[in-house]
Each structure stands twice: as structure tokens, then as C-alpha cells.
Amino acid sequence: MYNRRNAKIVKIGGIAIGGDHPITIQSMTNTKTADVAATLAQIKALYEAGCEIVRVTVNNPKAAEGFAQIRRKVDFMPIVADIHFDHQMALAAINAGADKIRINPGNIGSREKVAAVVAACKARGIPIRVGVNSGSLEQDLVDAHGGVSAEGLAASALRNVRLLEELDFDNIVVSMKASNIPMTLAAHEILSPQIPYPLHIGITEAGTLYSGTIKSTAGLAALLTRGMGDTLRISLTTDPVEEIKAAKELLQSLKIRRFGTEIISCPTCGRTEVNLEQIANEVQARIAHVKTLLTIAIMGCVVNGPGEAKEADIGIACGKGGGLLFKKGEIVARIPEDKLVDVLVAEIEGMCDEQ
């Protein structure tokens, strides 16, 4: 397993990040916060999908009023207030019971305004995330480094961490996000040895569902396998529930966390005699409710299938007219083609009952 960076432990509501606590999954609502019903519905959908921390924008007084109502109705997940430009919105969110405040050092304002937010967070015992984005980097750092750069991102984060420390505050989470993966990696490699705080990782403005998932997982996998990252968000231009699905698959594929079933299936080749894509998709849909930790193989070749997927708990290897059911690489039954999915799903559900 990866040699994970040992970060200070920070509590966000009832969830701890850092140290050896699990790497948590976050997302952000994309509804108008003033629309309380829509935002609550999205928060509940995110929670049901596996989101563990949710962020909500508080960008104007109506959003602040909505946030206060939402906070009173959500007792099942920590809520982070996302603040830009107006420190009064941060103070309003803190008073409403936010579990964490995210401020962007490039646009929050003067030291006095930051000090007011720090004092309120300290009084309530809630953390601040210093959120540095390539799109809002302080101009002096852009000028000093000849444009937006990894060095500038790291310098911005460090500058603002030191400001909070000077204000006698160390309940801190740090993020540095760019849409440029090499820049994001380099910024983390510069900063992480210099601070003890947990890292919120992500690739900002990653893109749409397909391209954004690939881009985000490429960047986040590189960080995670280097031991960096205590909480993460995959940022996509789509329904934020898709961010949770992608994040769970990422952590599961890296063997960092398990969330339930994991399906492995072959890409098919000229030996394939069945519609393996249809079979795999149907199995995945029918076992979506299963939370038992199982690895399930769906293979298109009876010659190599059981051997190639011998680490799976259960699987099928399909051939012309039918296939083989196997468990831990051992063949246990032959199944006609029209019964492949039904038998496999029934066996999976039986294994869940046994556990």
C-alpha cells in the first residue's frame, strides 16, 4: 500500500480527516442555495450515493438565509460553506452552524477580514480550508512567477496558512487546484513537506462526465499513489452524483477503500461469443444495491476466463451457448446463455445472505 503522508487530524462535523482516517469523498451542490428544497434534495441524493462531506455556496444574503435553513434540516452529513469575496457571508454561515468554511485567499479581502473569520471559527471550533485555485491566484504571485505556476500556487497556500497561524489558528485544511495536472502535482510536491495539515485534493474545471472523469482520476491517482490526499472531490460538469460514483471507483480501484461490489470484465476479443457488454451492464444494474465487499468477474472466454479472474470471489466465463460459473477460480457449474445473468445475480445475493 502507498506510504501515506501523516497529516494533522482535523474534524469536520462528525468526520475526521488526516492521520490514518479514511480518505473521504466530497462534492458540491450546483443548485441555488436560496432554493432550499432543491438544494436539500441534491444533498440527500449525494448522501445516498456515498458523499461524506458536502459543500454549498454562500455567495449572497439570500444564499446565507437558505444555508441557515438547510443546516437545520441536515443532520446526517457535514456541510461546508463555500465563500468568495465577502467575509460577511463567512460569518453568516458560521453563525448558521457550518461545519467548515472554505475561503479563497486570492479574493477574501484584507487581513482584518480574515481575522474576523478566524475568530468566529475558533469560537465555534470549526476548521478553515485554505482553497487556492489557479484562476484566482494573487496578482503579485502571478507577476513574480511569470504567470500561473506550481510555485505560485504553493506560495499562495503557504502565505495564507502562515497568516492563519499568525492569528493563532491551526484548524486548517489546504487545497491547491488547477486544471493543469502536472502543475497541480508539482504544487503539492512543493507544499506538502512544508505543512502538517490535511490536503483536500482535486483537479478543478476538469470537464464533462467522460473527459472530466479521466482527467480527474489521472491527476488524483498520481497524488494518492504519492501518499498525498486526505479528502477529495472529482469536479465534473454534470449531475454531482456522478462525482461520487467516480470517486468511489477511483478509491476502490487503487485498493484504498472498498464500498461494495467491484466488477472486473474483459474488453472482449474475436473469441467472444456473447454480448458481454450487455451482460456486464445488466449484472451491474441488478446488483447496484449490494454493499457486501465482493469482486465479481464477467469474462468473455471460457478458455482463459476462470484463470485470468481467479482473484474474483465469483464470476462467469462466457462461451457459445452458455458459460461457466466459478468461485475463486474453481468451476462450480455450467449455465445456459439465457440464464447467465439470473444465476450469477442469485449466487451473488446468496453470498450476501451468508455474510
LODO-119875 format. One record per residue (C-alpha): z, x, y; residue in one letter. Coordinates in pm, whole numbers, plus 50000, padded with zeros to 5 digits. Layout:
// residues N
ZXYa ...
***
This chain:
// residues 355
500005000050000m 499435010550358y 502025031550540n 503025005550796r 504285016151136r 508015009251170n 508304987451479a 511344973251654k 512194938351527i 511584910451778v 512394873651724k 510014846351838i 511884814051786g 512854814051419g 510294840551319i 510924877951325a 508124903251359i 508234940851329g 510134962251079g 509234951350728d 508874914550817h 505604898150708p 502624902050937i 502394867651095t 499354846551181i 498844832251528q 496354810151703s 495954793352040m 495194757452128t 491954750752313n 492884716052438t 494024709052793k 497794713652781t 498234683953015a 496684662752736d 499874662052536v 498604640552249a 495524662152187a 497494694352208t 500184681651973l 497534670651723a 495964705151730q 499314722651693i 500094701351388k 496664708651237a 497184745851293l 500624744451134y 499324726150829e 496584752450794a 499184780350786g 499604790551151c 503034805851209e 503094810651588i 501034790651837v 500124799352196r 499474773352464v 498084779352811t 500294770853108v 497874775553394n 498844748753647n 501684724353724p 500214696553510k 499954720653217a 503574730653277a 504624694053261e 502634689552941g 504124721152792f 507644707752851a 506794675552665q 505134694752381i 508084718252347r 510444688852299r 508274674852019k 507544706851825v 510494719051622d 508524733651332f 506824763951489m 507444788451776p 505424781952091i 504244809652323v 503344802252685a 500184819852799d 500454829353167i 497874842753409h 498094848053786f 501084825753866d 504564837853772h 505934803653867q 504174789753562m 506034815253351a 509354804153500l 508484767653434a 507584775053072a 510764795053020i 512854766253157n 510964742652924a 512034763052621g 509124786452546a 509824809652254d 507864838252413k 505964844952733i 502614862652739r 501794878653072i 498724898753163n 499804928753371p 496454930353546g 496884896953717n 500534885553721i 501334899554066g 503994921354227s 506954939354073r 509254913154225e 507404885354044k 507584904053715v 511314910053776a 511864872653819a 510154865453488v 512124893053316v 515434879553446a 514624844653319a 513544857852976c 516644879152950k 518864849453032a 517184828852759r 516874857252507g 513114853752466i 510524881752440p 507624890452665i 504244900152530r 502514925452748v 498924914252696g 496284938952809v 492654927552798n 489574948052873s 488324920453101g 491334921553333s 492244958353338l 493804970453663e 491164983853901q 492865017453955d 492695024253583l 489065013553567v 488335037753850d 490425065853704a 488655064953368h 485135057453487g 485115021753359g 486955001753097v 488155025752828s 490625030552545a 492565054352767e 492745028153041g 493905000852803l 496655023152664a 497685034653013a 497914998553134s 500054988152839a 502325018452875l 502665013753252r 503764977853210n 506054984952917v 507765011253131r 508094986053413l 509894961653183l 512104989853055e 512954999653414e 514084963553457l 516404968853158d 514294947652924f 513174958252577d 512504924952404n 508814933352408i 505624927652208v 502434946052306v 498764937552266s 495614955652375m 492414936752310k 488784944152377a 485574930252230s 484634966452151n 486114976051813i 486065014351848p 487705010852192m 490414988352051t 491125012351764l 491275042551993a 493615024752237a 496045016751955h 495945052351826e 496815064952175i 499585039952247l 501335032551919s 503095066551882p 504485062852235q 506275029352199i 508615013851941p 507564977751996y 505694954751758p 501954951351806l 500044918751835h 496514927751725i 493174910951777g 489584915551888i 489044894752199t 485904874252261e 484824881651906a 482234853851893g 481314823251690t 482554814251342l 480234836751142y 479754866951368s 483244864851516g 484914864351175t 483014895351068i 483734913551393k 487414904151395s 488034913151033t 486254946351075a 488504955851365g 491724941451230l 491244956150883a 490824990451041a 494084986051233l 496014971450940l 494954998550697t 496185023950954r 499585006950945g 499274990151286m 499874953351347g 502894930551318d 501264897751414t 497604889251458l 495104864451586r 491464861551485i 489824847951801s 486804825851737l 484624802451943t 485244772751716t 488004749851592d 491094772351594p 491984760551242v 489134783151130e 491034812651280e 493914805751043i 491644803650740k 490014836750829a 493334853950897a 494804842950565k 491734855350379e 491944888550562l 495594894750479l 495104882950122q 492034904650066s 493954935350186l 496824926349948k 499184924750246i 500204888450189r 499474861049938r 499034824750039f 497904807849719g 494784809749509t 492254837549552e 488754831849422i 486564860749317i 482974852749233s 479894873549166c 476904873849405p 474594862749120t 471504880748992c 468484874248777g 470734868348473r 472394838148633t 471514805748455e 473614780648655v 474054770749019n 477014793749067l 477274787849441e 477714750649385q 480264756249108i 482304780849316a 482294758249622n 483334727849417e 486184746449249v 487384759849585q 487364724949736a 489184709149444r 491984734749431i 492504737049808a 495914720449764h 497134746549512v 499764770349654k 500534789049333t 499574825849353l 496604827549117l 493454848749106t 490514828048981i 487194843148875a 483894824448877i 481254846748724m 477564841048661g 477164862048347c 478754857748003v 477844893747916v 479944911348180n 481934883148340g 485244884948148p 485304922848167g 484434925248535e 487124899748622a 489794909648373k 492404912148652e 491994874748719a 494604850648590d 491904826348481i 488174822748515g 484844811748379i 481774832048290a 478704810148300c 475584812248085g 472704789847988k 474014755647894g 477684764147937g 480214791747975g 483374809147860l 486894801747980l 489034832847990f 492574842148086k 493504877948172k 490144889048034g 490634871947697e 488184844447598i 490034812347511v 487314785447493a 483624777347521r 482754749547765i 479524729547811p 477914733048153e 478714697848272d 482434703348201k 482844738148352l 484424727348680v 486574699548533d 488024721648261v 488684750948494l 490394728848755v 492514711848486a 493574745748348e 494494758148696i 496574727348766e 498244731348427g 499194767148513m 500714754548838c 502814729048648d 504074756248416e 505334776448713q 
***
